[in-house]
């Protein structure tokens, strides 16, 4: 059975390996501390978590809002190996 085509990922929402994320100090990271936890920690790279949410959607929204306030990029990971850019507020010339 054919599957529906997936829309192409944009610069704002693209899974990338950890070694080539372009993540910079000051960026916001939304992550799950364990695979079984339904808690999403929000931190500013490279610091420890500053905030947490218990719902997937709330974690993403909190991460996006914080990234917007800090004028940086926002990222999500559930395995700390693959990252998804969820917000882009850093000026383009500063992004790598």
C-alpha positions as a Markdown table, in Angstrom:
| # | Residue | x | y | z |
|---|---|---|---|---|
| 1 | Unk | 0.0 | 0.0 | 0.0 |
| 2 | Unk | 1.6 | 3.3 | -1.0 |
| 3 | Unk | 2.1 | 5.9 | 1.7 |
| 4 | Unk | 1.4 | 9.6 | 1.4 |
| 5 | Unk | 4.4 | 11.7 | 0.4 |
| 6 | Unk | 6.1 | 13.5 | 3.3 |
| 7 | Unk | 6.5 | 17.2 | 2.9 |
| 8 | Unk | 10.1 | 18.3 | 2.5 |
| 9 | Unk | 11.8 | 19.6 | 5.7 |
| 10 | Unk | 12.6 | 23.2 | 5.7 |
| 11 | Unk | 15.5 | 25.0 | 7.3 |
| 12 | Unk | 13.3 | 25.7 | 10.4 |
| 13 | Unk | 12.3 | 22.0 | 10.9 |
| 14 | Unk | 15.0 | 19.6 | 9.8 |
| 15 | Unk | 16.3 | 16.5 | 11.6 |
| 16 | Unk | 20.1 | 16.6 | 11.6 |
| 17 | Unk | 22.7 | 14.5 | 13.3 |
| 18 | Unk | 24.3 | 15.9 | 16.5 |
| 19 | Unk | 27.7 | 16.5 | 14.8 |
| 20 | Unk | 26.2 | 18.8 | 12.2 |
| 21 | Unk | 23.4 | 20.6 | 13.9 |
| 22 | Unk | 24.8 | 24.0 | 13.9 |
| 23 | Unk | 23.6 | 24.3 | 17.5 |
| 24 | Unk | 25.4 | 27.1 | 19.3 |
| 25 | Unk | 25.9 | 28.1 | 22.9 |
| 26 | Unk | 22.8 | 30.0 | 23.9 |
| 27 | Unk | 20.4 | 28.0 | 21.8 |
| 28 | Unk | 17.3 | 26.5 | 23.4 |
| 29 | Unk | 17.0 | 22.7 | 23.7 |
| 30 | Unk | 13.9 | 20.7 | 24.4 |
| 31 | Unk | 14.7 | 17.1 | 25.4 |
| 32 | Unk | 13.4 | 14.0 | 27.0 |
| 33 | Unk | 15.7 | 12.9 | 29.8 |
| 34 | Unk | 14.7 | 9.2 | 29.4 |
| 35 | Unk | 12.7 | 7.3 | 26.7 |
| 36 | Unk | 10.1 | 6.4 | 29.3 |
| 37 | Unk | 9.6 | 9.9 | 30.8 |
| 38 | Unk | 6.7 | 12.1 | 29.6 |
| 39 | Unk | 8.6 | 15.1 | 30.9 |
| 40 | Unk | 10.2 | 17.5 | 28.5 |
| 41 | Unk | 13.1 | 19.6 | 29.8 |
| 42 | Unk | 13.9 | 23.0 | 28.3 |
| 43 | Unk | 17.5 | 24.3 | 28.7 |
| 44 | Unk | 19.8 | 26.9 | 27.2 |
| 45 | Unk | 22.8 | 25.1 | 25.7 |
| 46 | Unk | 25.1 | 24.1 | 27.4 |
| 47 | Unk | 23.3 | 24.6 | 30.8 |
| 48 | Unk | 21.1 | 22.2 | 32.7 |
| 49 | Unk | 17.3 | 22.3 | 32.3 |
| 50 | Unk | 15.7 | 25.6 | 33.4 |
| 51 | Unk | 12.0 | 24.6 | 32.7 |
| 52 | Unk | 10.0 | 21.4 | 32.2 |
| 53 | Unk | 6.7 | 20.5 | 30.7 |
| 54 | Unk | 4.7 | 17.2 | 30.9 |
| 55 | Unk | 3.2 | 17.4 | 27.4 |
| 56 | Unk | 4.9 | 17.1 | 24.1 |
| 57 | Unk | 3.1 | 20.1 | 22.6 |
| 58 | Unk | 3.7 | 22.2 | 25.7 |
| 59 | Unk | 7.4 | 21.4 | 25.7 |
| 60 | Unk | 7.8 | 22.5 | 22.0 |
| 61 | Unk | 5.8 | 25.7 | 22.6 |
| 62 | Unk | 7.8 | 26.7 | 25.7 |
| 63 | Unk | 11.0 | 26.0 | 23.8 |
| 64 | Unk | 9.8 | 28.1 | 20.8 |
| 65 | Unk | 8.8 | 31.0 | 23.1 |
| 66 | Unk | 12.1 | 31.0 | 25.0 |
| 67 | Unk | 14.0 | 30.9 | 21.7 |
| 68 | Unk | 12.0 | 33.9 | 20.4 |
| 69 | Unk | 12.7 | 35.9 | 23.6 |
| 70 | Unk | 16.4 | 35.1 | 23.5 |
| 71 | Unk | 16.6 | 35.6 | 19.7 |
| 72 | Unk | 18.3 | 32.2 | 19.2 |
| 73 | Unk | 17.4 | 28.9 | 17.5 |
| 74 | Unk | 15.3 | 26.2 | 19.2 |
| 75 | Unk | 16.0 | 22.4 | 19.0 |
| 76 | Unk | 14.2 | 19.2 | 20.0 |
| 77 | Unk | 15.7 | 15.8 | 20.7 |
| 78 | Unk | 14.3 | 12.6 | 22.2 |
| 79 | Unk | 17.5 | 10.6 | 21.9 |
| 80 | Unk | 20.3 | 13.1 | 22.2 |
| 81 | Unk | 21.6 | 11.8 | 18.8 |
| 82 | Unk | 19.2 | 13.3 | 16.3 |
| 83 | Unk | 18.0 | 16.9 | 16.6 |
| 84 | Unk | 15.1 | 18.8 | 15.0 |
| 85 | Unk | 15.2 | 22.6 | 14.7 |
| 86 | Unk | 11.9 | 23.8 | 16.0 |
| 87 | Unk | 12.5 | 27.6 | 15.9 |
| 88 | Unk | 14.8 | 30.0 | 14.1 |
| 89 | Unk | 15.2 | 33.4 | 15.6 |
| 90 | Unk | 19.0 | 33.8 | 15.4 |
| 91 | Unk | 20.0 | 36.3 | 12.7 |
| 92 | Unk | 20.9 | 34.3 | 9.6 |
| 93 | Unk | 24.5 | 35.6 | 9.3 |
| 94 | Unk | 25.1 | 34.4 | 12.9 |
| 95 | Unk | 23.8 | 30.9 | 12.2 |
| 96 | Unk | 26.2 | 28.3 | 10.9 |
